[in-house]
């Protein structure tokens, strides 16, 4: 088929997706499926070929993502409801002291967002930053921006959070390497966008918390050692498995290799973390099994949306592969001299700015980028860097079409102008610095 027709089909598919989401207000899951079908039809696929492609794309993507996101959601739900998130924040604040409270909030956000969804974690920790504002008299932005930067960094860059897990699966990157690159790019991004910019903007925008804001709960918190061990365990196991599989760590014992490959796989690591959380944070702390079952069921509701969105993103990718549009785009990008990692960042940023949702931006751009990587000869660490580039692009320039913009505005008591100057600028810094880190790893890899 003519390359122009294929390119036009892809462009029309993306345009249809954005129109359905922005104008028709159709759920992103349905919009992605419709856009995929329209792209296939315009590219010349038959009805049966399109249906087979939808099934193949959905099935091949969700076999991994549904399991990881589901296990991660239950794990995060237990941590949230048992007071674990507040316990980590309280511990870090106690150790850091008032002068280093912004650093403590960045670390708290960075750790807590591993198992807990971004918006939930922010709502849970809001009373903590409100109390800090009252006690110090500083602008609440001095503590909120570092917290938000920590939360947003982990939410976008560090598996097993859903976004990078979904993108890694769609483009075929190893989760352990994605964690490694995410840390390399994410730590500087959180420091610059959270600590440095937080200090700068809080000196220019003074905001007090409303008098009606609730105080921090005085409920008993779980043991901090147990909390940190349970949260970091799955990441540590996944990293060990990745390093063993790549030969960086030599293991001779066949029995030990079996254990590492089982527990170091995201499935095994998250199952183990859930078992420990269920018992140590739940049953041993006095929660009834019925309560824990209810927490698990409730935590799966937001996860279901992400799982379906990821599957639809896999469908979009498969349509591009099936029609040959992906191969054509790869040739065009190469001919134009645009590195694939730059294309990945720009594609994610464009979709993010136009329609607001970081998750939709990550999944849509992953579908666009994945066919470009076929036979590209990229190393495992370079594929991981592409994942972080997509995550960085999907982070930038949160504004009025993003629910996160309004969540931050309302909770912090900001005007629209103040939210743009603080939250929106922070997301730009986070995305740009994160992309710089990913680009550096890509070029070195």
RODO-2510 file (C-alpha; in nm, 4 decimals, decimal comma):
residues 445
     n   res          X          Y          Z
     1     x     0,0000     0,0000     0,0000
     2     x     0,1098     0,3549    -0,0722
     3     x     0,3127     0,4998     0,2145
     4     x     0,1134     0,8223     0,2063
     5     x    -0,2115     0,6303     0,2621
     6     x    -0,0607     0,4422     0,5560
     7     x     0,0704     0,7607     0,7124
     8     x    -0,2648     0,9293     0,6587
     9     x    -0,4382     0,6319     0,8211
    10     x    -0,2235     0,6585     1,1342
    11     x    -0,2696     1,0364     1,1555
    12     x    -0,6450     0,9987     1,1095
    13     x    -0,6564     0,7288     1,3764
    14     x    -0,4834     0,9538     1,6309
    15     x    -0,7115     1,2433     1,5340
    16     x    -1,0205     1,0246     1,5792
    17     x    -0,8925     0,9149     1,9208
    18     x    -0,8457     1,2735     2,0375
    19     x    -1,1828     1,3882     1,8992
    20     x    -1,3664     1,1025     2,0688
    21     x    -1,2020     1,1782     2,4036
    22     x    -1,2075     1,5586     2,3902
    23     x    -1,5305     1,6357     2,2023
    24     x    -1,7543     1,3309     2,2306
    25     x    -1,6362     1,2538     2,5876
    26     x    -1,6271     0,8829     2,5096
    27     x    -1,4289     0,6688     2,7583
    28     x    -1,0666     0,6345     2,6515
    29     x    -1,0894     0,2534     2,6369
    30     x    -1,3703     0,2605     2,3810
    31     x    -1,2109     0,5531     2,1974
    32     x    -0,8832     0,3607     2,1563
    33     x    -1,0657     0,0581     2,0153
    34     x    -1,2655     0,2717     1,7701
    35     x    -0,9520     0,4564     1,6599
    36     x    -0,7701     0,1254     1,6100
    37     x    -1,0546    -0,0167     1,4003
    38     x    -1,0767     0,3000     1,1897
    39     x    -0,7018     0,2949     1,1311
    40     x    -0,7204    -0,0681     1,0197
    41     x    -1,0102    -0,0007     0,7818
    42     x    -0,8401     0,3003     0,6237
    43     x    -0,5185     0,0975     0,5871
    44     x    -0,7017    -0,1789     0,3986
    45     x    -0,7584    -0,4552     0,6565
    46     x    -1,0709    -0,6680     0,6165
    47     x    -1,3342    -0,6957     0,8894
    48     x    -1,2095    -1,0392     0,9992
    49     x    -0,8479    -0,9244     1,0000
    50     x    -0,9397    -0,6304     1,2219
    51     x    -1,1265    -0,8488     1,4724
    52     x    -0,8390    -1,0981     1,4828
    53     x    -0,5956    -0,8096     1,5344
    54     x    -0,8035    -0,6692     1,8211
    55     x    -0,8057    -1,0084     1,9920
    56     x    -0,4342    -1,0637     1,9369
    57     x    -0,3349    -0,7164     2,0569
    58     x    -0,5562    -0,7299     2,3640
    59     x    -0,4571    -1,0829     2,4641
    60     x    -0,0828    -1,0492     2,4104
    61     x    -0,0713    -0,7301     2,6174
    62     x    -0,2988    -0,8166     2,9079
    63     x    -0,1532    -1,1565     2,9924
    64     x     0,1255    -0,9745     3,1757
    65     x    -0,0156    -0,6310     3,2568
    66     x    -0,3448    -0,7444     3,4101
    67     x    -0,1622    -0,9654     3,6590
    68     x     0,0968    -0,7060     3,7603
    69     x    -0,1447    -0,4124     3,7849
    70     x    -0,4026    -0,6204     3,9731
    71     x    -0,1502    -0,7465     4,2278
    72     x    -0,0034    -0,3975     4,2639
    73     x    -0,3461    -0,2439     4,3227
    74     x    -0,4338    -0,4879     4,6024
    75     x    -0,0928    -0,4326     4,7615
    76     x    -0,1411    -0,0555     4,7508
    77     x    -0,4947    -0,0791     4,8868
    78     x    -0,3787    -0,2702     5,1937
    79     x    -0,0945    -0,0242     5,2527
    80     x    -0,3355     0,2688     5,2245
    81     x    -0,6072     0,1380     5,4546
    82     x    -0,3733     0,0087     5,7239
    83     x    -0,2064     0,3477     5,7705
    84     x     0,1204     0,2494     5,6066
    85     x     0,1471     0,5588     5,3868
    86     x     0,1052     0,7934     5,6831
    87     x     0,3505     0,5857     5,8835
    88     x     0,6253     0,6264     5,6239
    89     x     0,5680     1,0027     5,6021
    90     x     0,5712     1,0404     5,9808
    91     x     0,8926     0,8373     6,0109
    92     x     1,0760     1,0374     5,7447
    93     x     0,9641     1,3681     5,8934
    94     x     1,0780     1,2605     6,2384
    95     x     1,4200     1,1626     6,1066
    96     x     1,4653     1,4667     5,8830
    97     x     1,3432     1,7331     6,1247
    98     x     1,1657     2,0602     6,0366
    99     x     1,4543     2,2014     5,8321
   100     x     1,4638     1,9043     5,5985
   101     x     1,0884     1,8486     5,5840
   102     x     1,0754     1,9168     5,2059
   103     x     1,3340     1,6438     5,1485
   104     x     1,1353     1,4112     5,3733
   105     x     0,8182     1,4784     5,1719
   106     x     0,9995     1,4103     4,8439
   107     x     1,1248     1,0779     4,9802
   108     x     0,7826     0,9962     5,1224
   109     x     0,6182     1,0619     4,7859
   110     x     0,8857     0,8630     4,6050
   111     x     0,8367     0,5555     4,8257
   112     x     0,4609     0,5685     4,8816
   113     x     0,3728     0,6041     4,5125
   114     x     0,5333     0,2656     4,4413
   115     x     0,2260     0,0761     4,5668
   116     x    -0,0359     0,3555     4,5982
   117     x    -0,1980     0,5459     4,3110
   118     x    -0,0892     0,9103     4,2739
   119     x    -0,4165     1,0838     4,3612
   120     x    -0,4915     0,8503     4,6525
   121     x    -0,1424     0,9004     4,7972
   122     x    -0,1726     1,2791     4,7718
   123     x    -0,5105     1,2818     4,9468
   124     x    -0,3783     1,0560     5,2234
   125     x    -0,0730     1,2738     5,2827
   126     x    -0,2398     1,6135     5,2474
   127     x    -0,3023     1,6447     5,6245
   128     x     0,0705     1,5915     5,6798
   129     x     0,1719     1,8883     5,4632
   130     x    -0,1140     2,0932     5,6106
   131     x     0,0233     2,0307     5,9606
   132     x     0,3724     2,1257     5,8437
   133     x     0,2406     2,4542     5,7048
   134     x     0,0696     2,5398     6,0338
   135     x     0,3732     2,4499     6,2428
   136     x     0,6299     2,6364     6,0325
   137     x     0,4263     2,9260     5,8922
   138     x     0,5797     2,8678     5,5488
   139     x     0,3783     2,8502     5,2287
   140     x     0,2196     2,5087     5,1858
   141     x     0,3960     2,4903     4,8473
   142     x     0,7259     2,4462     5,0339
   143     x     0,6054     2,0979     5,1281
   144     x     0,3417     2,0226     4,8625
   145     x     0,5666     2,0652     4,5569
   146     x     0,8357     1,8273     4,6904
   147     x     0,5664     1,5746     4,7826
   148     x     0,3961     1,6027     4,4440
   149     x     0,7292     1,5712     4,2633
   150     x     0,8131     1,2525     4,4530
   151     x     0,4692     1,1066     4,3865
   152     x     0,4669     1,2011     4,0177
   153     x     0,8194     1,0706     3,9576
   154     x     0,7527     0,7247     4,0924
   155     x     0,4042     0,7160     3,9406
   156     x     0,5507     0,7738     3,5935
   157     x     0,8997     0,6193     3,6082
   158     x     0,9183     0,3297     3,8550
   159     x     0,7444    -0,0081     3,8059
   160     x     0,5363    -0,1738     3,9392
   161     x     0,3268     0,1429     3,9003
   162     x     0,0815     0,0845     3,6118
   163     x     0,2066     0,3396     3,3562
   164     x     0,5638     0,2177     3,3042
   165     x     0,4493    -0,1444     3,3389
   166     x     0,2043    -0,0937     3,0520
   167     x     0,4560     0,0849     2,8297
   168     x     0,7277    -0,1727     2,9027
   169     x     0,4957    -0,4558     2,8006
   170     x     0,3831    -0,2852     2,4798
   171     x     0,7368    -0,2128     2,3588
   172     x     0,8980    -0,5245     2,5074
   173     x     1,1288    -0,3771     2,7710
   174     x     1,2548    -0,5599     3,0797
   175     x     1,0959    -0,4283     3,4005
   176     x     1,4155    -0,4571     3,6018
   177     x     1,5996    -0,2386     3,3529
   178     x     1,3077     0,0059     3,3454
   179     x     1,3334     0,0355     3,7253
   180     x     1,7080     0,0996     3,6927
   181     x     1,6717     0,3691     3,4261
   182     x     1,3710     0,5122     3,6072
   183     x     1,5822     0,5631     3,9180
   184     x     1,8698     0,7146     3,7189
   185     x     1,6371     0,9644     3,5487
   186     x     1,3837     1,0054     3,8270
   187     x     1,6006     1,0961     4,1244
   188     x     1,7524     1,4091     3,9631
   189     x     1,4114     1,5018     3,8218
   190     x     1,2472     1,4814     4,1647
   191     x     1,5284     1,6831     4,3242
   192     x     1,5164     1,9624     4,0654
   193     x     1,1383     1,9788     4,0160
   194     x     1,0562     1,9115     4,3802
   195     x     1,3251     2,0466     4,6096
   196     x     1,4836     2,3277     4,4079
   197     x     1,1715     2,4501     4,2322
   198     x     0,9635     2,3990     4,5489
   199     x     1,1960     2,6287     4,7405
   200     x     1,1846     2,8848     4,4594
   201     x     0,8091     2,8968     4,4055
   202     x     0,7168     2,8847     4,7753
   203     x     0,9133     3,2049     4,8253
   204     x     0,6955     3,3739     4,5633
   205     x     0,3514     3,2252     4,6305
   206     x     0,2370     3,2171     4,9936
   207     x    -0,0615     2,9954     5,0672
   208     x    -0,1995     2,8941     5,4055
   209     x    -0,4160     2,5896     5,4610
   210     x    -0,7865     2,6517     5,5329
   211     x    -0,8810     2,6582     5,9008
   212     x    -1,1161     2,3646     5,8493
   213     x    -0,8465     2,1268     5,7261
   214     x    -0,8315     1,8071     5,9289
   215     x    -0,5318     1,7410     6,1477
   216     x    -0,3078     1,4418     6,0983
   217     x    -0,4636     1,1286     6,2415
   218     x    -0,3125     1,0016     6,5611
   219     x    -0,4029     0,6377     6,4898
   220     x    -0,1402     0,3720     6,5525
   221     x     0,0909     0,3276     6,2553
   222     x     0,2449    -0,0007     6,1395
   223     x     0,6079    -0,0732     6,2244
   224     x     0,8275     0,1315     5,9899
   225     x     1,0819    -0,1450     5,9378
   226     x     0,8113    -0,3838     5,8242
   227     x     0,6596    -0,1171     5,5989
   228     x     0,9817    -0,0320     5,4202
   229     x     1,0778    -0,3978     5,3855
   230     x     0,7449    -0,4927     5,2295
   231     x     0,7447    -0,1980     4,9865
   232     x     1,1025    -0,2375     4,8676
   233     x     1,0954    -0,6183     4,8542
   234     x     0,9295    -0,6595     4,5107
   235     x     1,1578    -0,4010     4,3487
   236     x     1,4684    -0,5619     4,5016
   237     x     1,3621    -0,9094     4,3853
   238     x     1,2898    -0,7884     4,0312
   239     x     1,6265    -0,6126     4,0115
   240     x     1,8146    -0,9187     4,1381
   241     x     1,6434    -1,1360     3,8770
   242     x     1,7310    -0,8882     3,6019
   243     x     2,0963    -0,8701     3,7080
   244     x     2,1221    -1,2501     3,7285
   245     x     1,9580    -1,2952     3,3878
   246     x     2,1940    -1,0391     3,2318
   247     x     2,5029    -1,2000     3,3847
   248     x     2,5911    -0,9084     3,6121
   249     x     2,5429    -1,1424     3,9089
   250     x     2,6756    -1,4961     3,8727
   251     x     2,4736    -1,7771     4,0342
   252     x     2,5919    -2,1368     3,9950
   253     x     2,3257    -2,3220     4,1925
   254     x     2,0414    -2,4490     3,9726
   255     x     1,8064    -2,4532     4,2728
   256     x     1,8885    -2,0929     4,3594
   257     x     1,8429    -1,9872     3,9966
   258     x     1,4948    -2,1392     4,0010
   259     x     1,4046    -1,9529     4,3193
   260     x     1,5395    -1,6229     4,1831
   261     x     1,3610    -1,6617     3,8493
   262     x     1,0331    -1,7382     4,0261
   263     x     1,0408    -1,4809     4,3059
   264     x     1,2237    -1,2247     4,0931
   265     x     0,9586    -1,2247     3,8236
   266     x     0,7036    -0,9437     3,8809
   267     x     0,4314    -1,2053     3,9346
   268     x     0,6203    -1,3873     4,2082
   269     x     0,7580    -1,0706     4,3689
   270     x     0,4150    -0,9060     4,3966
   271     x     0,2412    -1,2225     4,5148
   272     x     0,4984    -1,2505     4,7952
   273     x     0,4581    -0,8807     4,8825
   274     x     0,0793    -0,9227     4,8965
   275     x     0,1041    -1,2235     5,1260
   276     x     0,3334    -1,0361     5,3632
   277     x     0,1155    -0,7239     5,3563
   278     x    -0,2008    -0,9301     5,4107
   279     x    -0,0554    -1,0934     5,7211
   280     x     0,1860    -0,8379     5,8708
   281     x    -0,0124    -0,5187     5,8000
   282     x    -0,3545    -0,6780     5,8018
   283     x    -0,4274    -0,9879     6,0073
   284     x    -0,1540    -0,9388     6,2677
   285     x    -0,2624    -0,5758     6,3114
   286     x    -0,6179    -0,6800     6,3898
   287     x    -0,7913    -0,6529     6,0517
   288     x    -1,0486    -0,9240     5,9872
   289     x    -1,0254    -1,1301     5,6687
   290     x    -1,3585    -0,9855     5,5565
   291     x    -1,2171    -0,6329     5,5892
   292     x    -0,9101    -0,7233     5,3863
   293     x    -1,1258    -0,8837     5,1179
   294     x    -1,3307    -0,5644     5,0968
   295     x    -1,0137    -0,3530     5,0714
   296     x    -0,8856    -0,5790     4,7918
   297     x    -1,2103    -0,5556     4,5954
   298     x    -1,2232    -0,1762     4,6261
   299     x    -0,8612    -0,1374     4,5179
   300     x    -0,9246    -0,3277     4,1952
   301     x    -1,1824    -0,0758     4,0683
   302     x    -0,9340     0,1901     3,9464
   303     x    -0,6969    -0,0864     3,8338
   304     x    -0,9641    -0,2238     3,5997
   305     x    -0,9701     0,0986     3,3999
   306     x    -0,5919     0,0989     3,3589
   307     x    -0,5879    -0,2671     3,2572
   308     x    -0,8485    -0,2129     2,9843
   309     x    -0,6743     0,1004     2,8602
   310     x    -0,3476    -0,0900     2,8344
   311     x    -0,5153    -0,3679     2,6385
   312     x    -0,6618    -0,1147     2,3959
   313     x    -0,3158     0,0378     2,3566
   314     x    -0,1888    -0,3071     2,2656
   315     x    -0,4619    -0,3284     2,0017
   316     x    -0,3526     0,0035     1,8497
   317     x     0,0066    -0,1188     1,8353
   318     x    -0,0991    -0,4460     1,6735
   319     x    -0,2984    -0,2638     1,4059
   320     x     0,0103    -0,0616     1,3138
   321     x     0,2153    -0,3813     1,2934
   322     x    -0,0492    -0,5721     1,0955
   323     x    -0,0988    -0,2972     0,8363
   324     x     0,2709    -0,2297     0,7904
   325     x     0,2192     0,1272     0,9093
   326     x     0,4695     0,0757     1,1889
   327     x     0,7427    -0,0331     0,9499
   328     x     0,6616     0,2633     0,7269
   329     x     0,6779     0,5035     1,0217
   330     x     1,0109     0,3556     1,1265
   331     x     1,1505     0,4256     0,7805
   332     x     1,0108     0,7793     0,7818
   333     x     1,1485     0,8598     1,1274
   334     x     1,4886     0,7245     1,0231
   335     x     1,4789     0,9214     0,6969
   336     x     1,3921     1,2424     0,8810
   337     x     1,6862     1,1844     1,1142
   338     x     1,4734     1,1861     1,4297
   339     x     1,6080     0,9465     1,6968
   340     x     1,3399     0,7067     1,8150
   341     x     1,3787     0,8203     2,1767
   342     x     1,3121     1,1824     2,0763
   343     x     1,0081     1,0759     1,8738
   344     x     0,8841     0,8771     2,1756
   345     x     0,9112     1,1797     2,4058
   346     x     0,7493     1,4223     2,1605
   347     x     0,4634     1,1861     2,0740
   348     x     0,3793     1,1311     2,4412
   349     x     0,4077     1,5029     2,5190
   350     x     0,1782     1,5979     2,2299
   351     x    -0,0950     1,3531     2,3289
   352     x    -0,0591     1,4545     2,6946
   353     x    -0,0951     1,8254     2,6204
   354     x    -0,3918     1,7736     2,3878
   355     x    -0,6060     1,5419     2,5993
   356     x    -0,4701     1,5641     2,9556
   357     x    -0,4451     1,2051     3,0758
   358     x    -0,0887     1,0879     3,1373
   359     x    -0,1995     0,7236     3,1211
   360     x    -0,3674     0,7657     2,7825
   361     x    -0,0630     0,9575     2,6559
   362     x     0,1746     0,6817     2,7671
   363     x    -0,0305     0,4001     2,6188
   364     x    -0,1082     0,5768     2,2904
   365     x     0,2525     0,6799     2,2301
   366     x     0,3755     0,3316     2,3250
   367     x     0,1493     0,1936     2,0530
   368     x     0,2998     0,4387     1,8051
   369     x     0,6598     0,3727     1,9081
   370     x     0,6553    -0,0076     1,9470
   371     x     0,6480    -0,0862     1,5724
   372     x     0,9461     0,1455     1,5193
   373     x     1,1589    -0,0738     1,7451
   374     x     1,1163    -0,3971     1,5500
   375     x     1,4565    -0,5014     1,4230
   376     x     1,6016    -0,1738     1,5457
   377     x     1,8922    -0,3410     1,7221
   378     x     1,8387    -0,1538     2,0488
   379     x     1,9873    -0,3006     2,3653
   380     x     1,7782    -0,3843     2,6686
   381     x     1,8920    -0,0711     2,8512
   382     x     1,8044     0,1426     2,5473
   383     x     1,4534    -0,0042     2,5342
   384     x     1,4158     0,0807     2,9026
   385     x     1,5316     0,4360     2,8265
   386     x     1,2607     0,4645     2,5599
   387     x     1,0024     0,3655     2,8231
   388     x     1,1233     0,6470     3,0511
   389     x     1,1257     0,8920     2,7584
   390     x     0,7593     0,8103     2,6954
   391     x     0,6844     0,8479     3,0671
   392     x     0,8636     1,1838     3,0674
   393     x     0,6656     1,3118     2,7726
   394     x     0,3406     1,2000     2,9337
   395     x     0,4316     1,3957     3,2479
   396     x     0,4884     1,7410     3,1005
   397     x     0,2566     2,0417     3,1072
   398     x    -0,0377     1,9304     3,3185
   399     x    -0,3053     2,1962     3,2688
   400     x    -0,6830     2,2444     3,2736
   401     x    -0,7685     1,9258     3,0818
   402     x    -0,5919     1,7108     3,3429
   403     x    -0,7807     1,6013     3,6544
   404     x    -0,4546     1,6246     3,8510
   405     x    -0,4448     2,0006     3,7873
   406     x    -0,7809     2,0492     3,9597
   407     x    -0,7020     1,8034     4,2400
   408     x    -0,3901     2,0019     4,3315
   409     x    -0,5637     2,3378     4,2915
   410     x    -0,8569     2,2520     4,5186
   411     x    -0,6634     2,0729     4,7917
   412     x    -0,3951     2,3395     4,8167
   413     x    -0,6381     2,6294     4,7879
   414     x    -0,4651     2,7847     4,4861
   415     x    -0,6008     3,0067     4,2131
   416     x    -0,5776     2,8879     3,8514
   417     x    -0,2841     3,1243     3,7950
   418     x    -0,1000     2,9956     4,1031
   419     x    -0,1598     2,6353     3,9946
   420     x    -0,0097     2,7072     3,6532
   421     x     0,2927     2,8764     3,8101
   422     x     0,3534     2,5944     4,0586
   423     x     0,2075     2,2558     3,9606
   424     x     0,2207     2,3001     3,5817
   425     x     0,5778     2,4307     3,5827
   426     x     0,6791     2,1459     3,8132
   427     x     0,5437     1,8862     3,5661
   428     x     0,7363     2,0523     3,2830
   429     x     1,0604     2,0377     3,4825
   430     x     0,9923     1,6786     3,5836
   431     x     0,9333     1,5681     3,2259
   432     x     1,2254     1,7579     3,0727
   433     x     1,4811     1,6499     3,3352
   434     x     1,3497     1,2934     3,3228
   435     x     1,3872     1,2885     2,9453
   436     x     1,7414     1,4269     2,9710
   437     x     1,8297     1,1384     3,2029
   438     x     1,6692     0,8825     2,9734
   439     x     1,8468     1,0304     2,6707
   440     x     2,1799     1,0109     2,8496
   441     x     2,1270     0,6421     2,9290
   442     x     2,0098     0,5747     2,5709
   443     x     2,3205     0,7329     2,4187
   444     x     2,5505     0,5524     2,6644
   445     x     2,3741     0,2189     2,6114
***
